[in-house]
Amino acid sequence: MIAFLNTLIVSVLATGAILPASCHPLSDQPHVKVRNGTLAGRYNSHYDQDFFLGIPYAKAPERDLRFQRALPSDAWEGSRGTDEYGASCYGNSLGLEGFSQPSTSRMSEDCLFLNIIRPAGLGLNTKLPVLVWIHGGAWAEGSASDPRYNGSFLVQQSKKMGSPIMFASFNYRLGVFGLLPGSLAERDGITNVLLHDQRQALQYLQDNVAAFGGDPGKVTLMGESAGAGSIGFHLLAYGGRDDRLFHAAIAQSGGPFSVYALPDSAKREEDFQKILSLTNCGNSTKPLRCLRDVPAATLNAASIQVQPYFTIDGEILPDRNSRLLRTSRFVKVPLLIGVNRNEGTSFLNVNTSGPLETSEDLIKFMKQSAGQHVVPDTVLQAWVETYQNESSHPSEAGLGTVLANPGPEYGSQYGAATLWMGDFLLGAGRRYANQMWSDQNVTTYKLQLLL
């Protein structure tokens, strides 16, 4: 299945470009001249690829630039080495077994780096499609340097298929560094800077990727979980304004429709006050100045105590996702969107405090998980009946996506709960996005992995 997905991704990007056989000398160091200087990368003989790692796409968001929107990086003299990944942005592990991101590099506020992997031996006039990976991690953890996100394999496979592509990835600010909540942040226009980081990276690619042999008119975004959710926000940004930053999107386990990402203003203000208290800024007459002076590690430790949320700011996020989709205010580009067969298993332990044995337990769990959404009793009962029936179907046990006999620590309703949670968080949104794209006669695909 993974091999199929890799083939599908490469096929979606295929253009039929032909590369000459590489005769790259091992001593060669690839150089590329971009708008603000010259980059010196690294040739990898095993993959026959050029790596450009740790490219600064924005100024370091430190000190007075903490919480500010990303600014373009400065120019430099001479050649800048880009042969290793830059620092990761500050973040905190969520403790999801098998999902949390491994620590692969030091953390720093100076973390807004971009990476490019390309086939070696590109001609001067080569224009390859560009696949841009946006990492997941609940907007609280993760990094483009995570070894699981190494794009060399995709580039290698694309070349073998005769349709070579270029791979790019980048870091972006996480937690309160990128999603500061509260009325003061809204007043100063510094909410949602995480999305501005990402758009700055995409703009950098538009301005410079041609120098690497990439085609700025054929940039496809791909992301998983929070990365897919980020792509969803970019599809809806500015009410669907098309800034020509990408021409297609692939969203895995996430997308334009989100049930959790936009809480009300009271919740955002509560979280802001909590951050102030945890950083000893609660009594400051200039709370934002105080937060900018707090050591990064201290702010990061406080960040894990609040969930990252986005803010409807009337600008990059002008309205709720559901309203923007319903009124067709999204960028009209092809969308491949998919989920795993049972997404709910990875979230269940976070949202339950004990085994789920009865229908009443299941209803309580659904109410708790729905959060601020008020769900009528008739809908809750319909959910219970639907997912109890689905979880008991022989096909589910046959696929291995639902445990036929969960242990006592899970309870007899565990299968129904996981299937419901997967649909509530991701599956329903995937179906809705497909429908909205189809209604506008925009190409859309769905993908489901049996995981």
N, C-alpha and C positions, 0 to 999 in steps of 0.2 A: 504493500500500500504506500509506504514512504517513497519507494522507487517510482510508483505511478504518479505521486504528487510532484516529485521533482521533474518528471518528464512533462507533466501537465503545465507546470509553471514555465518551464523553458519553451514549451510549444506556444503558450500564450504570447511570449515575448518574441518569438522567432521572426526573423526578417530575411533569412537566406544569405546574409553577408558571408563572404569567404575571406579567410585570413591566409596569408602566406605561411608556409612552414617556418617556425621560429628557428633562427640560428643565433640566438642571443648568447654572446660570450658570458661566461660565468662571472667575469670581472666587471661587467657592465653594471652601472647603477643608473636606472632610468631617471630621467629628469623631465619635469613638465613646468612650463612657465604659465602661471596663472595671473590673475589681475593684480595681486598684491605681492608677487615675488616668484621665486623659483623653488620648486619642491624636488628634493632628491629622495626617491623611493628605494625599494629593494627588489631585486630579481630573485624569484624562488624557482630553482631548477627542477624540483620535484613535480610541481604543477605546471611549470613553464608559464609562470604568471608574474606580473609586476604588482607589488604591494605598495600602496601609499597610505600609511597609517598615522593617525594623530594629526590630521590636517586641521588647523584652527579655523573654524568657520565663523567665529564671533569672538569679541573681546571677552576676557575672563570676567564673569559676573561677580566680582569680589568687591568688598568694602562698599563704596557709594553705589556701585552697580548691582549689589545684591538686591534681588526682587525686581530690578528694572528689566525692561524688554531687551532682548539680545541686540547688540550693535555689531555691525560688520567688523571683522578683524582688521588690525592695522597692517600696513605694508612693512616689509623687511628688506634689508640689503643682503646681497649674496644668495647662497643656497641654503634652504632650511631642510634639515633631515626629517624624513617621515618614514622611518623604518621600524617603528614600534608603536603600539597603541598608546594613546594618551591616558591620563588619569580618568577614573570613573567619577561620575557625579555622586555627591553624598546621597545615601539611601539606607534603608533598613530592611533586613530580611523579614518576610511575612511568616516564615516558619511552615510553609506548605511543603510537606515531604515530597520530594521528587520534582518540585516546581520552582522553589526559591532559587535565586540566581547565585552561583558560586562567586566568591570574591576572587577576581582574577587580576586586579590591579589596585593600586592605592586610590583612595578617594580624595577629592579636592574640589574646591569651587571652580578652579581653573580646569574645566572638564568639557567644554563645548568643542569637541573634536569630531571630525568626520574621517571615514576610511573608504578607500577605493581599491578594488581588486579587479584587474583586467587581464585578458590574455596578453602574453608577450608578443612582440613582433608586429605591433599595429602600424599600418601605413599612415602617412600624414593626413590623408583624407578619409580615414575610417570614421564611420558614424555608427557605433553599436547602440542597441537598446540598453537602457540602464534600469536595473532592478534595485530599488531603494528599500532596505530593511529597517523597520521601526520596531525596536525591541519592546517586549511586554514587561510585566512586573507590577501591575496594579498602580502604576504611576508612583510607586514608592520604592522600588528596587530595580536593579538590572543595569546592563551596560552593553554597548556595542562590542566590547572586547570579550564577552562571554564566549568561550570556545564552541558552545553549541550553535553559535550564530556565524561561524566561519563560512564565508561565501565562496571559498575556493572550489568546493565540490560542484556547486551550481554552475560556476563559470567553466569548470572543466567539462561537465556534462554537456553544456550548451555548445562548446567547441566540438565535442565528439559528434554531436547531432548535426553539425554543419550550420548552426544558427547561433554564433557566439554572442554573449551578452557581457555587460560590465556590472559589477556588484558594488553597491555603496551602503554604508551604515553610519549611524551617528549617535552620540550621547545627547541627552537633554536633561534639564534640571528636574529633580524628583521631590516628592513630599512638599513641605511648605516652601522650600527654595523655589519651586516652580509653580505652586498652587497656593499662594498665600490667601487665606480667606478674610472676610470681614469688610466693614463699611469703609475703613480708612484705605484699604487696598483698592476698593472700588473707586473711592474719591480720587486717588492718585493714578488710576488707570494701570495698576500693576497686578491685576488678577490674570489668571490664565497665561502667565509668561511661558509656561511649558510649551504651549502651542506656538507661541512666537519664536521660541528656540527652534522648534521643528521647521517652521516656515522659513526662518533664516537659513537653516541648513539646506532646505530645498531651493531657496533663492541662490545660495552659493553654487549649487549644482547647475542651475540654469545659466549662471554667469561664467562657469569655469569648466563644466564637464566636457565641452567640445575639445578643450586642450588636451584631455586625456584620451580622446578618441571616442567619446560618447555622444549620443544624439540628444540634445536637450528637448527635442520635440517628441521623444519616445521614452519618457520616464514613467515607470510603473512603480507605484507604492505597494509594499507588502508588509504586513505586520500581524502579530499574534497577540491575543488577549488585549492588554492595554495598548499595545501597538496597533491592533486592529481598531480599537476604540478611538485612538488618536486619528487614524485615517478617516473614521466616521466623522469626527469633528471637522477635519479639513474639507470633506465633501460638503459640509453644511456651513462652513465658515463664511462670515459676512453675508449670510442669507443665500449661499450658493453662488457667490461671485467667483468667476473663473479667472484666476490670476495666471493660468497657464504654467502652473508649477508641476503638473503631472498629467498624463493622458489616459491612465487606467489605474485600477486599484484592485488589490487582492487582500481580503480581510479574513483572517483565521481566528475563530473563537472570539468574535467581537464585531463591531460595525457601527453604522450610523445611529442605531436605536439603543438607548441606554436607560435602564430603569433606576440607576443609583447615582449617576454622575452629577446631577444638578439639584441639590437640596435647597430648601428655602433659606431666606436671609437670616432667620433666627438661628438656625443650626450653624451657618457659617460664622456668625458673630460669636456664638458660644465657643466654637473652636478657636477663634482668634484670641478670645480672652484666656482660654486655656493655655495657648502658646505663650502669651504674655506672662502668665503666672509661672509656668515651668521654666522660663528664662529669666525670672526676677525683673521683668519689665512692667509688671502690673501697675506699679505706682509711678511710672515715668510720665512726665508731661509731654514727652515726644516719643511715643511708643515705637514708631517705625525707625527712628534714629537709634533707639535702644536696641532693637532687634538687629539692625545692621552692624552694631558694635559687638554683639554676642559672638563668642568663638563659634566657628562653624560646627565643631563637634558637639557643642552644647545645644545648638539649634537643631542639629540632626537628631540628638537624643530626645528632644521634645517633639520632633516631627512625627515619630512613631506613635505618639499618643493620640493623634487625630487622623481621620481618614482623608486622603486627598480628594478634594472636590473641585469641580469647575464652577464658574460663576457666569450667569447670564449678564453680560456687560453692555448689551446694546450695540456691540461692535463686532468682534470676531465671533461671539456667540450671541446673536441678536434675540434668540427665542429658544424655547425648549425644542429638543430634537424632534419630538413627535409632531409638533406644529410645523416645523420647517419641512419635514418629510411630507406631511399631509398636504401642504400647500406647494409642493414640488420645488421648494427653494433649496436645491442641492446642485452640485456640479455634475453636469450630464456627461459622465465618462463611463466606459464599460466597467462593470464591477463583478468580480468573482468573490463570493462570500461563502464561508463554510463553517461547520462546527463538527466536533466529535460526537459520536453516537450518545455518549452519556457524560456530558460536561459536569453534571451536578456532583459527582463523587469528590472532586477536588475542593468543593466549597462547603460540603456538608458539615465537616467537623467544626468549621468556623461559625456555623449558624445553629448548631444544636448543643444542648447541654446534657444529653442523655439518650438512651435508646428510644426509638419510636415504635411503640407496640400497638397502638390503637388508632382508629380513625380520628379520635379526639386529639391524640398526640400530633397527628399529621396536620390537622386544622390549625392547632396552636403554632406549629412550626411554620406553616405557610403565612399566618398572620405576622409572626415575628420577622420572617424573611422579607415580607412585602414592605416593611419599614413604614414610611410616611404615606404609602398608598393605602387608601381605605377600600377594602374588598367586601362586597355584599356577601351575606351568608349563603345565598343561593349559588353564587359563583364558587365559593369555597367548597360547597358540597359537590358541585359538578366537577371541580378539580380532583377532589378525593376519589370519586367514582371512576373518573377517566384514567387517572394514573395508577390506581389499584388494579384496574383491568389490564392496563398496558404492561405493568411490571410483572403480572402473572402469566403473560402470554408466553408460550414455549419458545417463540423466536428470540425473546430477550435473553433467556438462559442459554440458548444455543449460541448466541453471539458473544456471550460472556460479558455483556455490558451491565447486567444486573445479577447480583448474587442470588442463586436459587434458595440457599439456606444461610442467610446472614447470621453471624454469631449473636449471642445475647447482648453484647455491647452495642450492637447496631439496632436491633429490634426488627420485628416482622414487616414494618412499613418502610424499611430502609430503601428498598428498590423503588417504591413509588415516590419517595421523597427525592431521590437522586434524579429521577426522570423529570419530575416537576421542576426542580431547581435548575436543571440544565435548560429546559424550555423557558422558564421565567427569566433567567439571566441572559440567555444567548439565542436559543432556538427560535423563539417567537420573533425576536428582533431580526434574525436572519430572514425568516419568511416574509416579514413586513417589508424589509428593504428590497428583496427580490420583487415583491408586488409593486412597490412604488416606482422602481426602475422600469418595470415592464409597462406600467400605466403610461409612462412618458416615452415609450418606444425606445428606451436606451438598453443596449445589450447588457444582459446580466446572466450570471451562472451561479448555480449552487453546488456545494461540495460537502459531502459527509464522510468522515473517516470512522471506521468501526473500532473506536478506542474508548 
